[in-house]
Amino acid sequence: MKFKRNQKGMTVISMLVLISMITFVIILILKIAPIYTNNYKLVSSLNALKNYPGLINLSAEEIKNKFNKNMDMNMVSNVTEQDIKIVKQGDIVRISVEYERVEAIVGNLSILVQFHEGFEIHR
């Protein structure tokens, strides 16, 4: 009777390394997914504002109030008043939102995500 000398399967150490890598990827996904979901809600609010009839006729303050209401309805978080820039020059309205988010992953390891969203409307 011959014995097989070749080992088949994974060792305990290689299984632990694989499990730790999979766990790390899952943690990353669970930490990063809400950041991008929030940005999707922000883009949705921007699109609703962009499609608002008569936007070009509103003042910058009225546009900001309308945009804040859209963000409240979509439950957008982590965007402050300083992140929103509304410029109205004659027949041009330019709205931009630039913000960043730092999320702690594990220990002293963090991830930084920067977003630059906006649009411009001409009469």
Stockholm file with secondary structure:
# STOCKHOLM 1.0

chainA/1-123         MKFKRNQKGMTVISMLVLISMITFVIILILKIAPIYTNNYKLVSSLNALKNYPGLINLSAEEIKNKFNKNMDMNMVSNVTEQDIKIVKQGDIVRISVEYERVEAIVGNLSILVQFHEGFEIHR
#=GR chainA/1-123 SS CCCCCSCCSCCHHHHHHHHHHHHHHHHHHHHHHHHHHHHHHHHHHHHHHHTCTTGGGSCHHHHHHHHHHHHHHTTCCSCCGGGEEEEEETTEEEEEEEEEEEEEEETTEEEEEEEEEEEEEEC
#=GC SS_cons         CCCCCSCCSCCHHHHHHHHHHHHHHHHHHHHHHHHHHHHHHHHHHHHHHHTCTTGGGSCHHHHHHHHHHHHHHTTCCSCCGGGEEEEEETTEEEEEEEEEEEEEEETTEEEEEEEEEEEEEEC
//
